Amino acid sequence: MPTANTQWSLQEKTIAKEAFELSYRREIAAVMAEAKRQATLAADPADLWQLNDFLSARRHYLDGKYDFSPESLVFTFAQLIKEGWLELQELDGLAAEKLSKIRILTLM
């Protein structure tokens, strides 16, 4: 559900990019921790293939989820906040209208 005609100032783009990258690093760190845990517990080849499947699925999911297109950023940020990868305060500096939309979407 992209938002049509969403305009982002240069300052907002900078804030958005920093928040976007911060949440991505947080989520990737969690994926890496889980991969290490699974690798440590691997006892046979089937466990390795299960780890491979886990990593492939997570990569596919994250590649689609972390879309930095301006039309979908409001929705992406709302999702990241709902999932705990980002805090609304980390978006301070965005226009009040965008913050309001993000806040409302986190309640849905």
C-alpha atoms as a printed R data frame, in Angstrom:
    type eleno elety resid chain resno      x       y      z
1   ATOM     1    CA   MET     A     1  0.000   0.000  0.000
2   ATOM     2    CA   PRO     A     2  2.288   2.800 -1.148
3   ATOM     3    CA   THR     A     3  1.396   6.357 -0.307
4   ATOM     4    CA   ALA     A     4  1.108   8.393 -3.461
5   ATOM     5    CA   ASN     A     5  2.964  11.695 -3.781
6   ATOM     6    CA   THR     A     6  4.910  11.359 -0.536
7   ATOM     7    CA   GLN     A     7  7.581  14.036 -0.607
8   ATOM     8    CA   TRP     A     8 10.699  13.765  1.540
9   ATOM     9    CA   SER     A     9 12.963  16.722  2.264
10  ATOM    10    CA   LEU     A    10 16.721  16.220  2.204
11  ATOM    11    CA   GLN     A    11 16.776  16.282  6.017
12  ATOM    12    CA   GLU     A    12 13.950  13.714  6.185
13  ATOM    13    CA   LYS     A    13 15.747  11.463  3.707
14  ATOM    14    CA   THR     A    14 18.845  11.566  5.894
15  ATOM    15    CA   ILE     A    15 16.854  10.748  9.049
16  ATOM    16    CA   ALA     A    16 14.952   7.995  7.233
17  ATOM    17    CA   LYS     A    17 18.116   6.420  5.817
18  ATOM    18    CA   GLU     A    18 19.802   6.376  9.238
19  ATOM    19    CA   ALA     A    19 16.739   4.831 10.907
20  ATOM    20    CA   PHE     A    20 16.337   2.348  8.057
21  ATOM    21    CA   GLU     A    21 19.960   1.209  8.290
22  ATOM    22    CA   LEU     A    22 19.836   1.053 12.089
23  ATOM    23    CA   SER     A    23 16.811  -1.241 12.089
24  ATOM    24    CA   TYR     A    24 18.348  -3.385  9.332
25  ATOM    25    CA   ARG     A    25 21.557  -3.819 11.346
26  ATOM    26    CA   ARG     A    26 19.512  -4.780 14.413
27  ATOM    27    CA   GLU     A    27 17.515  -7.379 12.544
28  ATOM    28    CA   ILE     A    28 20.557  -8.793 10.758
29  ATOM    29    CA   ALA     A    29 22.325  -9.102 14.113
30  ATOM    30    CA   ALA     A    30 19.387 -11.171 15.379
31  ATOM    31    CA   VAL     A    31 19.502 -13.385 12.278
32  ATOM    32    CA   MET     A    32 23.246 -13.860 12.718
33  ATOM    33    CA   ALA     A    33 22.820 -14.783 16.380
34  ATOM    34    CA   GLU     A    34 20.170 -17.348 15.481
35  ATOM    35    CA   ALA     A    35 22.331 -18.769 12.676
36  ATOM    36    CA   LYS     A    36 25.265 -19.122 15.076
37  ATOM    37    CA   ARG     A    37 23.009 -20.826 17.608
38  ATOM    38    CA   GLN     A    38 21.739 -23.280 15.012
39  ATOM    39    CA   ALA     A    39 25.272 -23.941 13.733
40  ATOM    40    CA   THR     A    40 26.511 -24.642 17.245
41  ATOM    41    CA   LEU     A    41 23.699 -27.135 17.802
42  ATOM    42    CA   ALA     A    42 24.143 -28.831 14.414
43  ATOM    43    CA   ALA     A    43 24.827 -32.513 14.956
44  ATOM    44    CA   ASP     A    44 24.356 -33.987 11.495
45  ATOM    45    CA   PRO     A    45 24.121 -32.923  7.834
46  ATOM    46    CA   ALA     A    46 20.342 -32.470  8.046
47  ATOM    47    CA   ASP     A    47 20.906 -29.739 10.621
48  ATOM    48    CA   LEU     A    48 23.189 -27.891  8.199
49  ATOM    49    CA   TRP     A    49 20.593 -28.036  5.438
50  ATOM    50    CA   GLN     A    50 18.001 -26.745  7.896
51  ATOM    51    CA   LEU     A    51 20.329 -23.832  8.689
52  ATOM    52    CA   ASN     A    52 20.734 -23.196  4.975
53  ATOM    53    CA   ASP     A    53 16.949 -23.152  4.542
54  ATOM    54    CA   PHE     A    54 16.578 -20.762  7.484
55  ATOM    55    CA   LEU     A    55 19.156 -18.354  6.055
56  ATOM    56    CA   SER     A    56 17.697 -18.497  2.548
57  ATOM    57    CA   ALA     A    57 14.183 -17.811  3.807
58  ATOM    58    CA   ARG     A    58 15.328 -14.926  6.032
59  ATOM    59    CA   ARG     A    59 17.330 -13.367  3.197
60  ATOM    60    CA   HIS     A    60 14.354 -13.531  0.842
61  ATOM    61    CA   TYR     A    61 12.049 -12.052  3.486
62  ATOM    62    CA   LEU     A    62 14.445  -9.248  4.454
63  ATOM    63    CA   ASP     A    63 15.241  -8.337  0.844
64  ATOM    64    CA   GLY     A    64 11.543  -7.701  0.286
65  ATOM    65    CA   LYS     A    65 10.887  -6.071  3.637
66  ATOM    66    CA   TYR     A    66 13.664  -3.485  3.560
67  ATOM    67    CA   ASP     A    67 12.423  -1.408  0.641
68  ATOM    68    CA   PHE     A    68 13.697   2.165  0.798
69  ATOM    69    CA   SER     A    69 11.345   3.525 -1.847
70  ATOM    70    CA   PRO     A    70  9.794   6.835 -0.682
71  ATOM    71    CA   GLU     A    71  6.292   5.592 -1.536
72  ATOM    72    CA   SER     A    72  6.452   2.753  0.982
73  ATOM    73    CA   LEU     A    73  8.701   4.124  3.743
74  ATOM    74    CA   VAL     A    74  5.828   5.161  6.014
75  ATOM    75    CA   PHE     A    75  4.512   1.585  5.939
76  ATOM    76    CA   THR     A    76  7.976   0.076  6.285
77  ATOM    77    CA   PHE     A    77  8.720   2.207  9.350
78  ATOM    78    CA   ALA     A    78  5.387   1.296 10.937
79  ATOM    79    CA   GLN     A    79  6.128  -2.395 10.421
80  ATOM    80    CA   LEU     A    80  9.646  -2.053 11.846
81  ATOM    81    CA   ILE     A    81  8.288  -0.295 14.931
82  ATOM    82    CA   LYS     A    82  5.597  -2.938 15.430
83  ATOM    83    CA   GLU     A    83  8.232  -5.668 15.189
84  ATOM    84    CA   GLY     A    84 10.544  -3.921 17.659
85  ATOM    85    CA   TRP     A    85 13.419  -3.153 15.285
86  ATOM    86    CA   LEU     A    86 12.881   0.608 15.467
87  ATOM    87    CA   GLU     A    87 11.526   3.139 17.961
88  ATOM    88    CA   LEU     A    88  9.273   5.994 16.891
89  ATOM    89    CA   GLN     A    89 11.646   8.447 18.596
90  ATOM    90    CA   GLU     A    90 14.383   7.387 16.171
91  ATOM    91    CA   LEU     A    91 12.339   9.083 13.445
92  ATOM    92    CA   ASP     A    92 12.296  12.456 15.190
93  ATOM    93    CA   GLY     A    93 12.759  15.176 12.610
94  ATOM    94    CA   LEU     A    94 10.331  13.751 10.075
95  ATOM    95    CA   ALA     A    95  7.315  15.898  9.232
96  ATOM    96    CA   ALA     A    96  4.527  15.709 11.807
97  ATOM    97    CA   GLU     A    97  2.171  14.309  9.157
98  ATOM    98    CA   LYS     A    98  4.497  11.383  8.410
99  ATOM    99    CA   LEU     A    99  5.049  10.657 12.097
100 ATOM   100    CA   SER     A   100  1.300  10.727 12.670
101 ATOM   101    CA   LYS     A   101  0.685   8.262  9.829
102 ATOM   102    CA   ILE     A   102  3.418   5.969 11.119
103 ATOM   103    CA   ARG     A   103  2.027   6.140 14.661
104 ATOM   104    CA   ILE     A   104 -1.490   5.290 13.455
105 ATOM   105    CA   LEU     A   105 -0.241   2.401 11.319
106 ATOM   106    CA   THR     A   106  1.560   0.879 14.295
107 ATOM   107    CA   LEU     A   107 -1.817   0.554 16.002
108 ATOM   108    CA   MET     A   108 -3.313  -1.493 13.188
